[in-house]
Amino acid sequence: MTSPHFSSGDLIADRRADYARMFAESGEFAEAQEIMEQALEQVPDWAAGWFRLAEYAEKSGRKEAAAAALEKVIALDPSDIFGASLKLAVLGMAEAPSAPPMQYVERLFDDYADRFDTALVERLDYTVPQTLAKLVRKHAGDNAQFGLVADIGCGTGLFGVEFRAHAGRLEGFDLSAGMLAKAEEKAIYDHLAQADLSLPATESGLFGDLPDARADLVSAADVLMYLGDLGQVFASVARLAKPGSLFAFSVEDGGDGDAPLLRPSLRYAHPEAFILRRMAENGFDLLALEKSVIRQDGGQPVHGLLFLARRQL
């Protein structure tokens, strides 16, 4: 992930940071750490530089130094656009937050928007939109039509493509303006808007002038792993969905536990029992559950759970 603030504004510091990066690219992380520390002597308030230093320190085996650098990042940037709080938790130096900082998630996907489709579909064997659409059609029928489909966390519109022909009206919502711009290029949505699914329904951006209980199908393809606890998003979907409507969504498989797990990927994995509890709390009944490899990550399969639920009447 690239940084929107990586230049320090100081020529000497930037040059040293470039040298540090070259050492890191050669696998010489201790040397990269030392040179990055020299750069930060020039510009001690450079949050992006401290975040890069944390990466080099971690990879050179100096966990305490990495944690200290990450704490400096948070002190300099309380909005935590770099996700330093997540990294601290993965290092075992802090409790995992119940949800990631949304500024971090927004930046992550803004950075990723231009290459999202190619990177996921062609290189990482990403199939969630297609497999989730198949799950819906399997239970609703291949020719089922939905008056209104709300695609929350729509990204570049990969699920929307699957359901355009089955939707009278297709709405898409995402935190990332960059992702929404790519979705708009596909010209398949009747309505696109920015929304923060971590916020209460009234503040999320899912409603505004739009009515409650309007969706016949709500989809959340590969988005809940960026939302941690999920309390707000399930409450919002319960408000968005008509009685008897469908909710199709995916999560990374969190195994046999009862609470979300923060992975080294900085994504959350959700146990089946936790998801079933959230569904019951918000008035959803389980219709179907499928286990699937949802992508590759570092050459390893990422196992996921695909759910189809029905909003209680």
C-alpha positions in Angstrom: 0.0 0.0 0.0 1.4 3.4 -1.0 1.3 6.4 1.3 -0.4 9.6 0.3 2.1 11.5 2.5 5.3 9.6 1.9 7.5 12.6 1.0 8.7 14.2 4.1 9.2 17.6 2.5 12.9 17.4 3.3 15.2 16.5 0.4 17.9 14.8 2.6 15.3 12.8 4.6 13.6 11.6 1.4 16.9 10.6 -0.1 17.8 8.5 3.0 14.3 7.0 2.9 14.9 5.9 -0.7 18.2 4.3 0.3 16.4 2.5 3.2 13.8 1.2 0.8 16.4 -0.1 -1.6 18.1 -2.0 1.3 14.6 -3.4 2.3 13.9 -4.6 -1.2 17.2 -6.5 -1.0 16.1 -8.1 2.2 18.5 -6.2 4.4 16.0 -4.9 6.9 18.4 -4.1 9.7 20.3 -1.8 7.4 17.0 -0.3 6.1 15.9 0.4 9.7 19.2 2.2 10.6 19.0 4.4 7.5 15.3 5.2 8.1 16.2 6.2 11.7 18.7 8.7 10.2 16.0 10.1 8.0 13.7 10.6 10.9 16.3 12.5 12.8 15.9 15.1 10.1 12.0 15.1 10.2 10.8 13.6 13.6 7.2 14.5 12.9 6.9 12.5 9.7 4.2 9.9 10.4 4.6 8.0 7.2 8.3 7.7 7.8 7.7 6.2 11.3 5.3 3.7 9.8 8.0 2.6 7.3 10.5 2.4 10.1 8.1 0.1 12.0 7.9 -2.2 8.9 11.7 -2.5 8.7 12.1 -3.1 12.5 9.4 -5.8 12.4 11.1 -7.6 9.5 14.5 -7.3 11.2 13.1 -9.1 14.2 12.9 -6.1 16.6 9.3 -6.2 17.7 9.7 -3.7 20.5 11.3 -1.1 18.2 8.5 -1.7 15.7 5.9 -1.2 18.4 7.5 2.0 19.5 7.5 3.4 16.0 3.8 2.4 15.5 3.0 4.3 18.8 4.7 7.3 17.4 2.6 7.0 14.2 -0.6 7.1 16.2 0.6 10.0 18.3 1.4 12.0 15.1 -1.8 10.8 13.3 -4.7 10.1 15.7 -7.0 9.3 12.7 -4.7 6.3 12.1 -4.8 6.5 8.4 -1.9 3.9 8.3 -3.7 1.3 10.4 -0.9 1.4 13.1 -3.3 0.3 15.8 -4.1 -2.9 13.8 -0.4 -3.6 13.4 0.2 -3.1 17.1 -2.5 -5.7 17.8 -1.0 -8.2 15.3 2.4 -7.8 17.0 0.7 -8.7 20.3 1.5 -5.2 21.8 -2.1 -4.0 22.1 -5.7 -5.3 22.2 -7.3 -5.7 18.8 -9.8 -2.9 18.2 -13.4 -3.9 17.7 -13.3 -2.3 14.3 -10.5 -0.9 12.1 -10.0 2.9 11.7 -12.2 3.8 8.8 -9.7 6.4 7.5 -7.3 3.5 7.0 -9.9 1.4 5.2 -10.9 4.3 3.0 -7.3 5.0 2.0 -6.6 1.3 1.5 -9.4 1.0 -1.1 -8.8 4.4 -2.7 -5.2 3.3 -3.3 -6.4 0.0 -4.7 -9.2 1.1 -6.9 -7.4 1.4 -10.2 -6.0 -2.1 -10.0 -8.7 -3.8 -7.9 -10.4 -5.9 -10.6 -7.2 -7.0 -12.2 -5.4 -7.8 -9.0 -8.2 -9.7 -7.4 -9.7 -11.6 -10.3 -6.7 -12.3 -12.4 -3.9 -12.8 -9.8 -5.7 -13.7 -6.5 -8.4 -16.0 -7.9 -11.1 -13.9 -6.3 -14.5 -15.4 -6.9 -16.8 -14.1 -4.1 -19.2 -12.0 -6.3 -19.8 -14.9 -8.6 -20.1 -17.6 -5.9 -22.4 -15.4 -3.8 -24.6 -14.7 -6.8 -24.8 -18.4 -7.5 -25.9 -19.0 -3.9 -28.7 -16.5 -4.2 -29.9 -17.9 -7.5 -29.7 -21.5 -6.1 -32.3 -20.6 -3.5 -34.3 -17.9 -5.2 -34.3 -19.4 -8.7 -32.1 -18.6 -11.8 -34.8 -16.2 -13.1 -35.7 -14.6 -9.8 -36.2 -10.8 -10.0 -35.6 -8.4 -7.2 -37.3 -5.0 -7.1 -34.4 -3.3 -5.4 -30.9 -4.7 -4.7 -28.7 -2.8 -2.3 -25.0 -3.7 -2.8 -23.2 -2.4 0.4 -19.5 -2.3 0.2 -20.0 -2.5 -3.6 -16.3 -1.8 -4.5 -15.9 -1.5 -8.2 -19.2 -3.2 -8.9 -18.3 -6.9 -9.4 -21.4 -8.1 -7.6 -23.5 -5.5 -9.3 -22.5 -6.9 -12.7 -23.8 -10.3 -11.6 -27.2 -8.9 -10.5 -27.9 -6.0 -12.9 -30.3 -8.2 -15.0 -32.1 -9.4 -11.9 -32.7 -6.0 -10.3 -35.4 -3.4 -11.0 -33.2 -0.9 -9.2 -29.6 -1.4 -8.2 -28.0 0.7 -5.4 -24.3 0.7 -4.5 -22.6 2.0 -1.4 -18.9 2.1 -0.5 -16.6 4.0 1.8 -14.1 4.6 -0.9 -14.7 7.4 -3.4 -12.1 5.7 -5.7 -14.1 2.5 -5.7 -17.3 4.3 -6.4 -15.7 6.1 -9.4 -14.8 2.7 -10.8 -18.3 1.3 -10.2 -19.8 4.3 -11.9 -17.7 3.6 -15.0 -19.5 0.2 -15.3 -22.8 2.2 -15.8 -24.9 -0.5 -14.0 -26.0 1.2 -10.8 -29.1 3.4 -10.5 -27.7 5.0 -7.4 -24.2 5.2 -6.0 -23.3 6.9 -2.7 -20.5 7.0 -0.1 -21.4 5.1 3.1 -19.5 4.1 6.3 -20.9 0.8 7.5 -19.2 1.1 10.8 -21.5 4.0 11.8 -25.1 3.8 13.2 -27.7 3.5 10.5 -28.8 7.1 10.7 -25.2 8.3 10.1 -24.0 5.6 7.7 -25.1 7.1 4.4 -27.3 4.2 3.5 -30.5 6.2 4.0 -30.6 10.0 3.9 -33.7 10.7 1.7 -34.1 7.0 0.9 -36.7 5.0 2.7 -36.2 2.2 5.3 -37.2 -1.4 4.5 -36.7 -0.8 0.8 -34.4 -3.7 -0.3 -35.5 -7.1 -1.6 -31.9 -8.3 -1.6 -28.9 -6.8 0.3 -25.4 -8.0 -0.6 -22.1 -7.5 1.2 -19.5 -9.3 -0.9 -16.0 -9.4 0.8 -16.6 -6.3 3.0 -17.4 -7.5 6.5 -13.8 -8.6 7.1 -13.0 -4.9 7.2 -15.6 -4.1 9.9 -14.7 -6.2 12.9 -17.5 -6.4 15.4 -20.4 -6.0 12.9 -22.9 -4.7 15.4 -23.7 -1.6 13.4 -23.7 -3.2 10.0 -26.2 -5.9 10.9 -28.5 -3.3 12.5 -28.2 -1.2 9.3 -29.1 -4.1 7.1 -32.0 -5.0 9.3 -33.3 -1.5 8.8 -32.6 -1.5 5.0 -34.2 -4.9 4.3 -37.8 -5.6 3.7 -39.5 -8.3 5.8 -38.9 -11.6 4.0 -36.0 -10.2 1.9 -32.6 -11.8 1.5 -29.2 -10.9 2.8 -26.2 -12.5 1.0 -22.7 -11.9 2.4 -19.3 -13.4 2.9 -16.7 -13.4 5.7 -13.3 -14.9 6.2 -13.6 -18.1 8.2 -12.8 -17.5 11.9 -12.9 -21.1 12.9 -14.5 -22.4 16.1 -14.2 -19.4 18.3 -17.0 -17.0 19.3 -15.4 -13.6 18.5 -13.8 -11.9 15.5 -10.0 -12.5 15.0 -7.6 -9.9 13.6 -5.4 -11.7 11.1 -1.8 -10.6 10.1 -3.4 -9.4 6.8 -5.1 -6.7 9.0 -8.5 -8.3 8.1 -10.9 -9.8 10.6 -12.0 -13.4 10.4 -15.4 -14.2 11.8 -16.4 -17.6 13.4 -19.7 -19.1 12.2 -21.1 -19.0 15.7 -20.5 -15.3 16.0 -22.2 -14.6 12.7 -25.2 -16.7 13.6 -25.5 -14.8 16.8 -25.4 -11.5 15.1 -28.1 -12.7 12.6 -30.4 -13.8 15.4 -29.9 -10.6 17.3 -31.0 -8.6 14.2 -34.0 -10.7 13.0 -32.4 -12.8 10.3 -32.8 -16.6 9.7 -30.2 -18.7 8.1 -31.2 -20.1 4.7 -27.8 -21.4 3.5 -24.1 -21.5 4.4 -21.3 -22.6 2.1 -17.6 -22.8 2.8 -15.3 -21.7 0.0 -11.7 -20.6 -0.8 -12.4 -16.9 -1.5 -9.0 -15.7 -2.7 -5.3 -16.4 -2.5 -3.0 -14.4 -0.1 0.7 -14.8 -0.3 0.2 -18.0 -2.2 -2.0 -19.5 0.4 -5.8 -20.0 0.2 -8.0 -17.8 2.3 -11.0 -19.8 3.5 -14.4 -18.1 3.7 -18.0 -18.5 4.7 -20.8 -17.5 2.4 -24.2 -16.9 4.0 -27.7 -16.4 2.7 -30.1 -15.2 5.3 -33.8 -14.1 5.3 -35.2 -11.1 7.1 -37.9 -12.3 9.5 -41.5 -11.3 8.7 
